[in-house]
Amino acid sequence: MEPVVHPFSALFEQLGLPAGEADIRAFIEDHRPLPGDVRVQEAPFWTPAQAKALRDMLLDDADWAEVVDQLNLALH
């Protein structure tokens, strides 16, 4: 069985954020660059629920970890 690959927009939907291409670009532009020592799930702009979702995705669900890593790179 092949691993599931989630699109970037699906991550934004999971976080309750607008998920259109322009919305995603604007979000990244508005929130970057994160300081090098700040992990994506610890960024100050997340709600507690969003930060927890990101932590859970990284710890518990390899299917989501790849797209969270992509977001991390985009924000740094």
C-alpha positions, 0 to 999 in steps of 0.5 A, spaced: 500 500 500 502 506 498 503 512 503 497 517 502 500 524 500 496 530 502 496 536 498 498 543 502 491 545 501 488 539 505 493 541 511 490 548 511 483 545 511 485 541 517 487 547 520 481 551 519 484 556 514 483 558 507 486 553 503 486 557 496 492 557 492 492 565 493 490 564 501 496 559 502 501 564 499 499 570 503 499 566 509 506 564 508 508 571 506 505 574 512 508 569 517 515 568 514 520 568 516 520 564 522 526 564 527 531 558 526 530 556 533 522 556 532 519 549 530 513 550 526 508 547 531 511 552 536 510 559 532 506 564 535 500 565 530 497 558 531 491 557 536 492 552 541 488 547 537 492 548 531 499 548 534 496 541 537 494 539 531 500 540 528 504 536 533 499 530 533 500 530 525 508 530 526 508 525 532 502 520 530 501 521 523 506 520 518 501 521 512 501 528 514 508 529 517 511 530 510 506 536 508 507 539 515 515 539 514 513 542 507 510 548 511 515 548 516 520 549 510 516 555 507 515 558 513 523 558 515 
